């Protein structure tokens, strides 16, 4: 996945989102839909990678 300035701004918005309230949760759902529209399957790919990391089935990335 290529990162551009818009993606960096999106990460900043998500990091500052207060998800405790209904408005925050609605905003998060909207942002997730936008990510899925721009990068189809990316959210599922990231979730699968996190599951592999948690299970220890994936080797750690090298810097």
C-alpha positions as CSV (number, residue, x, y, z in Angstrom):
1,X,0.0,0.0,0.0
2,X,1.4,3.4,-1.0
3,X,1.2,6.2,1.6
4,X,0.4,9.7,0.6
5,X,-0.3,12.9,2.4
6,X,-4.0,12.2,2.5
7,X,-3.4,8.9,4.2
8,X,-1.2,10.5,6.9
9,X,-3.9,13.0,7.6
10,X,-6.4,10.2,7.9
11,X,-4.2,8.5,10.5
12,X,-4.0,11.8,12.5
13,X,-7.8,12.1,12.4
14,X,-8.4,8.5,13.6
15,X,-5.8,8.9,16.4
16,X,-7.7,12.0,17.7
17,X,-11.2,10.5,17.4
18,X,-13.1,10.1,20.7
19,X,-14.9,6.8,20.2
20,X,-16.6,6.8,23.6
21,X,-19.6,8.7,22.2
22,X,-22.1,7.9,19.4
23,X,-20.7,10.7,17.2
24,X,-17.1,9.3,17.5
25,X,-18.3,5.8,16.7
26,X,-20.2,7.0,13.7
27,X,-17.1,9.0,12.5
28,X,-15.0,5.9,12.9
29,X,-17.4,3.8,10.8
30,X,-17.3,6.5,8.1
31,X,-13.5,6.5,8.1
32,X,-13.4,2.8,7.9
33,X,-15.7,2.8,4.9
34,X,-13.5,5.4,3.2
35,X,-10.4,3.2,3.8
36,X,-12.2,0.1,2.5
37,X,-13.3,2.1,-0.6
38,X,-9.8,3.4,-1.4
39,X,-8.0,0.1,-0.5
40,X,-10.4,-2.8,-0.9
41,X,-9.6,-5.7,1.4
42,X,-6.9,-3.8,3.3
43,X,-8.8,-3.8,6.7
44,X,-9.2,-7.6,6.5
45,X,-5.6,-8.0,5.5
46,X,-4.4,-6.0,8.5
47,X,-6.7,-7.9,10.8
48,X,-5.4,-11.2,9.5
49,X,-1.8,-10.0,10.0
50,X,-2.6,-9.0,13.6
51,X,-4.1,-12.4,14.3
52,X,-0.9,-14.1,12.9
53,X,1.2,-11.8,15.1
54,X,-0.8,-12.6,18.2
55,X,-0.6,-16.4,17.5
56,X,3.1,-16.2,17.0
57,X,2.7,-17.8,13.5
58,X,4.4,-15.0,11.7
59,X,8.0,-14.1,12.0
60,X,8.7,-10.6,13.3
61,X,9.6,-8.0,10.6
62,X,13.2,-7.0,10.3
63,X,14.1,-3.3,10.2
